[in-house]
Amino acid sequence: MTVIVLANCPAGLRGFLTRWLLEISPGVFIGAPSTRVRTVLWEEVRQYAGKGRALLVHQADNEQGFTFATHDHAWHPKEHEGLTLIHRPASKPVSDSTRTPQRGWSKASKRRRFGGR
């Protein structure tokens, strides 16, 4: 089983993938091509994705039963004790000193307090 997920990719690439895979949702393709066809499809996706992102998931003979590859994606696969996990980059925490507190009451609290709509 093979799954390819596209985001922000050209429509022509989606049309190309529908020759071998079934598009079950916009940008989500699923099928069971041979290893050779899957490799060619992934190379085409990487070549024609443009500024878009792509994710490939397919069966593998490992502990998890599958493996995956990414293209121009912020999340990257990392090997950890024999398992492939997704590494998400840490978001930068907003420091309390840069945040300015809002003054006054929210609209909802004003309505509750003063009984208005």
N, C-alpha and C positions, 0 to 999 in steps of 0.2 A: 504494500500500500504506500502511496506517495501523496503528500499534501504540499502544495505550493500556495503561499499567501503573498499577495502583492498589495502595495499601498503607494499611491501617487505615481503609478506607472502608466505609460502610454496605452491607449485603447488597442492599438495594433498588437501589442504584446499579449494582451488578454485574448484576442482573437487567435493568435498563433497557438497559445496553450490549449484552446478548446479543440484543436485537432486531435490531441492525445488524452486530454483530461476533461473531466466534467466540472463545470463551474457551478458549485452548489450555493454560492452566495457571491455578491460582488467582490471580486479579487481573491476568492478562495477556490482553489482547484484541487480535485482529488481523483485518483486513478491508480492503476496497477501496471505501469509500463515496465519494460525490462530495464535492467541496470544500464545498459548501453543507451537506451532512449532517454532514461532519466538524466544521465550525465550530459547528453546533448541538450536536453531541455534546460537544464540548470545553466549551462554555458550561454545559451541564447538569452535566458532571463538576465544573467549578469551583464551581458553585452548591451541589451536593449532597454534596460530598466531606467536609464537616464538618471534623473534626480530622485527616483522612487526607491522604495525599500522592498526587499524580498526575503522570504523565509522558506526553506525547504525542509521537510520532515519526511523520513522514509524508514522502512524496516531495516533492522540490522541485527546481526548475531552477537548481541551483548547482553548485559544484565538488564538493561532497561527495555530492550526489544526494539528500540528505534534510535536514530541519530538525526541531527539536524545541522543545517548550515544557514548562515545569514549573509545578506548583501546590503551594505550601507545602512545598517541597523544600529541603533544605539546600544542594544542589548547584544552581548556576544557569548557564544558557548565557551565554557571553561571546563576542563577535566578536573575532577576532584575525587580521589580515591576510587577510580574506576567508573565513576558516574559522570555524565555530561550534564552540567547545570547551566542555567542562564545567569550571566553576570550583568546586573543592572548598574549603571553608573550612579554614584551617590548624588542626590540632589543637594544643592548648596543650601544649608540652613539659613533662614533669615534671622539675623541677630536682632535682639530686642532694642538695641540702641538706634537702629535705622528705621524701625517701625514707629510711626507716630500714632498715638492713641486718638480715636475719634472723640469729639466733644459732643455733649448733649445726648438726647434720647433718640432711639431708633423710632421709625414710623410706627412699627408694631407696638412698641412699649407705650408710645403716646396714645394710641388707640385704646389700649387696655386701661391705661391710667385715667384717661379723660372720657372714656365711654363713647368715643366717636367711631366712625367707620373708617 
